[in-house]
């Protein structure tokens, strides 16, 4: 009998890493993206380098390709990404079901209903159905742990990649996990030539499409009776079909309702649903985002209520589910807790760039230059918010350069057109777009914000970093050299902590015709280590209250409301200041000085004041 | 449904744990304050006491100085990972504004232990002209809030690491939950970095020493900590606020607005004021003479007047309704230049 061990509270992502490890995963890869990032990071913590080959890939498509290659060599493979990352991997994913796997391949898609850290809230169950691969959706950390093991087995049994869908509230919530014994696979890697299966020429692909369709039928039979789908019969009046995190909201709000909880959502176990529907008088489906199950249930001719009562946009909560059931007449209006009204005067607290963020200077400069700025995905997207307010578009990973090219070739010429993109994003999706801009001779500036890490997701290495996820040495690609090799004739590397040099570099780049590149090179202030210099302070007698430093949006700088100036002067919180010097460089009155200089000045003033007395006594 | 216990004035003891069936706790603060660590620590105590525990928070973007909310739910079997609005027995808030924001989670008879630490976000200070601060005053303590000057209570315990001050709130929370102090100490030991351990344990004890006040607050579900009165004078945010420097948003009628007068015959078009104005209020006209083109953005900082080598500029304040009379007829220039000022 397998040993079991109860562990402390694990997040869904930690449970996924542990589940994959215990299932004998040997290769794991992905691209960082909230809420998926911690899976690989935890896997690194719990495994040895010799046991599991873990590393980040350049982007999600590369990650999936690496995963498929390893699976074809017979390894069990975990590939992780966020929901929009799967879009990048789509090309490979759509045909992956045709060529199949040998070792099991589980692709984790971490969806983000409510868009806590994302640009959209697409429902990736649709992607599983589109690609024709099984979709598993666990509801809590224990289920994540259990489901990933089942998913590996199903992947091998049906020779198909499996999609494991989590949402922010399964990935980032913590609950108890009871872990089973670890499977040690130790499969010798081998590759058997099989062009008819692995080379998707049209002639072979036609054959494989038939195999794929036949497999869907056997998968249907597999899910219909699978124990991951659980029928909980309670009330004969009310039945709810649900899956994932929504299950817990339903149990919270309607503890007496009968529930059919689906563990596998593609293929949809329609016969199971039909049998369940026959046992209840009124059938509901509660699911986050799209009416995916609802449409499927309607399609087989069963009356069901769903999105009529529950929102299609945003995250579900017990409160939202309760509201839906009240409107549907299942619950009385007074049921459930009532919240007090908001306290007046409480303002917004949007996320901001960190104190000392090297991204603030380039966006300050771009604001002064009145450029059209096409932005990209990363911390620097926060520069779209005031006071920097220097970003005009942001679409998807790597889109900034293509959009800037499109704006330029459309003939806009009254304002400079600048694409801004981070280092990790440049490697992920910026390089093909840069080549395109060069080929079209688009008159744009590409500003590459190189902070030596993937900062937004917590500081993961990328191809430009000299170490890997386990901290071992790795070859580092040189961004400026890549740009020069691609044919950019104007490449400037500048330190963004030098405000004047950054302004000069951007002005020169704008003056240059064609594609020019400015790389702002300064390591992230938070990662890999927190960098802290001598902190700065405001000499209040010199401060004019001109607000020039307030343009940075630095969290360390605030109005000194005790000051008698109109407008008020500013002060710097020494506990928050990173000592980056940007505000000191912006201050026209030189009122911002390092604490050390301020102390030296004070000491000097003291000695000058004391001097006449000493001089007098000497005379 | 879920029983609240611990507000009966009796010393907490392990034996009364059975009386606390289930509960909801919300821990809030600003990214970087240690909210997630604190909720991990409380979860550990609950887990060790034998409850099913679920904990949830959103990280990622919100770590960048934004709001962090951590939900902790416990009981015999917990389903939803999020605390519903109006259903938290306890709130622990590491920051004043976040504490007030989180009150929507509080039960009518719940208690919010709120630090008076203020982290005023850059977003509250965007109006450089009127300087109206978007931040709730400290003076008014809403019903159910136990306001605590955590820095004052922590004292030298937090001298080295300011974040330790908030551990005072966990000490105060421990008074309201029926678990032995050893369980809390063990959890602190398990979760806190070694070098901060002594400071955290000390801050925890100081918070726990407030037991009478905390219990009284919980009993009344309403509290104004004695310490708050001490900070109340500065709580009105600024003496400047009273003399019109930082007017409230509804007192704008009496405001004096800044005016920049330019002696055109003295201006030689050197461009210094145009380049240096932080709000970009000034432009050169077709004769290369400086023009006060965007008076609606001027904060009256006087930088232009201070920098003008020809002393051609003069900044002063005029009543709002008289500003139009002061502004010369540069309308054409204004139309030309106000396209989209950044």
Contacts between the chains, C-beta under 8 A, distances in Angstrom:
chain1	res1	chain2	res2	distance
A	8	B	44	7.3
A	8	B	47	6.7
A	9	B	40	7.8
A	9	B	43	5.7
A	9	B	44	8.0
A	9	B	47	6.4
A	9	B	53	6.2
A	9	B	55	6.2
A	34	B	59	7.4
A	34	B	60	3.4
A	34	B	61	7.1
A	35	B	60	6.5
A	116	B	58	4.6
A	116	B	60	6.1
A	116	B	61	6.7
A	116	B	62	7.1
A	117	B	58	7.8
A	117	B	60	3.5
A	117	B	61	4.2
A	117	B	62	7.7
A	140	B	54	7.4
A	140	B	81	7.6
A	168	B	58	6.5
A	169	B	56	5.9
A	169	B	81	5.5
A	169	B	82	7.1
A	172	B	56	6.4
A	172	B	57	6.5
A	172	B	58	6.5
A	172	B	59	6.4
A	173	B	54	6.1
A	173	B	55	6.5
A	173	B	56	3.8
A	173	B	81	4.0
A	174	B	40	7.9
A	174	B	43	6.8
A	174	B	53	7.7
A	174	B	54	6.9
A	174	B	55	4.3
A	174	B	56	7.2
A	175	B	52	7.8
A	175	B	53	7.1
A	175	B	54	4.7
A	175	B	55	7.6
A	175	B	78	7.6
A	175	B	81	7.4
A	176	B	47	7.5
A	176	B	52	6.7
A	176	B	53	7.2
A	245	B	81	7.3
A	248	B	79	4.1
A	248	B	80	4.9
A	248	B	81	6.8
A	249	B	79	7.5
A	249	B	80	5.3
A	251	B	79	4.3
A	251	B	80	7.8
A	252	B	79	4.4
A	252	B	80	4.1
A	317	B	80	7.3
A	317	B	82	5.4
A	317	B	84	7.0
A	318	B	80	4.4
A	318	B	82	6.8
A	318	B	84	5.0
A	319	B	84	4.9
A	319	B	85	6.0
A	322	B	84	7.8
A	336	B	84	7.1
A	337	B	84	5.6
A	337	B	85	6.8
A	337	B	86	3.5
A	337	B	87	4.2
A	337	B	107	6.9
A	338	B	85	8.0
A	338	B	86	5.0
A	339	B	85	3.5
A	339	B	86	4.0
A	339	B	104	4.4
A	339	B	105	7.3
A	340	B	86	7.0
A	340	B	103	6.0
A	340	B	104	6.3
A	340	B	106	6.8
A	340	B	108	7.5
A	341	B	104	8.0
A	342	B	101	7.5
A	342	B	103	7.9
A	342	B	104	6.4
A	343	B	100	4.2
A	343	B	101	7.2
A	343	B	103	6.0
A	343	B	136	6.3
A	343	B	142	5.8
A	344	B	136	7.5
A	345	B	100	7.9
A	345	B	134	7.6
A	345	B	135	7.0
A	345	B	136	3.8
A	345	B	137	6.8
A	346	B	97	5.8
A	346	B	100	5.2
A	346	B	101	4.9
A	346	B	136	5.4
A	347	B	97	7.2
A	347	B	121	7.4
A	347	B	123	6.5
A	347	B	124	5.0
A	347	B	134	3.4
A	347	B	135	6.1
A	348	B	121	7.7
A	348	B	123	5.3
A	348	B	134	7.5
A	349	B	30	7.1
A	349	B	65	7.7
A	349	B	66	5.7
A	349	B	67	4.9
A	349	B	97	7.1
A	349	B	98	7.3
A	349	B	101	8.0
A	349	B	121	4.7
A	349	B	123	6.5
A	350	B	66	6.1
A	350	B	121	7.6
A	350	B	123	5.6
A	351	B	31	7.2
A	351	B	61	5.0
A	351	B	62	5.9
A	351	B	63	7.4
A	351	B	64	3.8
A	351	B	65	5.8
A	351	B	66	3.7
A	352	B	64	6.0
A	352	B	65	4.4
A	352	B	66	7.4
A	352	B	121	6.9
A	352	B	122	5.5
A	352	B	123	7.4
A	353	B	64	7.0
A	354	B	64	6.4
A	354	B	65	7.0
A	367	B	342	4.4
A	368	B	342	7.4
A	370	B	340	7.8
A	370	B	342	6.4
A	379	B	64	6.7
A	382	B	64	6.6
A	385	B	123	7.5
A	386	B	123	7.6
A	386	B	126	5.2
A	387	B	122	6.9
A	387	B	126	6.0
A	389	B	342	6.5
A	390	B	342	7.1
A	456	B	60	7.6
A	456	B	61	7.3
A	457	B	60	7.2
A	458	B	63	8.0
A	544	B	301	5.2
A	544	B	302	6.1
A	544	B	303	5.6
A	544	B	306	6.9
A	545	B	299	7.3
A	545	B	301	5.4
A	546	B	278	5.0
A	546	B	299	7.3
A	546	B	301	3.7
A	546	B	302	7.9
A	546	B	303	4.5
A	547	B	128	4.4
A	547	B	278	5.2
A	547	B	279	7.1
A	547	B	299	5.6
A	547	B	301	6.5
A	548	B	278	4.0
A	548	B	303	7.9
A	550	B	122	7.8
A	550	B	125	6.5
A	550	B	128	6.1
A	550	B	278	8.0
A	551	B	278	6.5
A	553	B	122	4.4
A	554	B	122	7.0
A	555	B	65	5.1
A	555	B	119	7.7
A	555	B	121	7.0
A	555	B	122	6.0
A	557	B	122	7.9
A	558	B	120	5.2
A	558	B	125	6.3
A	559	B	125	5.7
A	559	B	131	6.5
A	559	B	133	7.1
A	559	B	246	7.9
A	561	B	133	7.3
A	561	B	237	5.5
A	561	B	238	3.3
A	561	B	240	5.8
A	561	B	241	7.0
A	561	B	246	6.1
A	562	B	238	5.8
A	562	B	239	6.8
A	562	B	240	7.1
A	563	B	240	6.9
A	564	B	240	6.5
A	564	B	245	7.6
A	565	B	245	7.9
A	566	B	245	5.3
A	566	B	300	6.4
A	566	B	317	7.6
A	567	B	128	6.8
A	567	B	129	7.7
A	567	B	131	5.5
A	567	B	245	7.7
A	567	B	299	4.6
A	567	B	300	6.4
A	567	B	301	6.2
A	568	B	131	6.1
A	568	B	238	7.8
A	568	B	240	6.3
A	568	B	245	6.3
A	568	B	246	7.0
A	575	B	162	5.2
A	588	B	276	5.6
A	588	B	278	7.9
A	588	B	303	5.7
A	588	B	307	7.1
A	589	B	303	7.5
A	589	B	306	7.8
